[in-house]
Amino acid sequence: MADFVDTSAEEEQLLHLKAIILALEAICMWLDDIPLKEQFPDLYAISTNQYSTVEDCYSNGGWNLFLKIIYMIGSRRHE
């Protein structure tokens, strides 16, 4: 029995995260006091600080995000 990381699921999650960050950079002009939950619901779902505003997540010309990244871990029996 060998443990492995499902790299396809991991890669898919990382690509999704990169897409979210790129989208946020494209609309950084929307920095205001609107709750993250309302302005970016997908990002809110993976944020570790769900009480933050968009403004809280942007500082010094960059995004300051703490996100939950969930890796699919499983095992397969090789015979």
CORKA-V89377 format. One record per backbone hydrogen bond with DSSP energy under -0.5 kcal/mol. CO is the residue of the C=O (numbers start at 0). NH is the residue of the N-H. Records with the same first field share a line. If there is no record, write none. Layout:
# CORKA-V89377
CO->NH  NH
This chain:
# CORKA-V89377
1->75
3->5  73
4->6
5->9
6->10
7->11
8->12
9->13
10->14
11->15
12->16
13->17
14->18
15->19
16->20
17->21
18->22
19->23
20->24
21->25
22->26
23->26
24->27
26->29
27->30
29->31
31->54
33->53
34->37  38
35->39
39->43
40->44
41->45
42->45  46
43->46
45->67
47->49
48->51
51->35
52->56
53->56
54->57
56->63
58->61
61->58
62->64
64->66
65->47  48
66->68
67->69
68->70
70->72
71->5
73->3
75->1  77
76->78
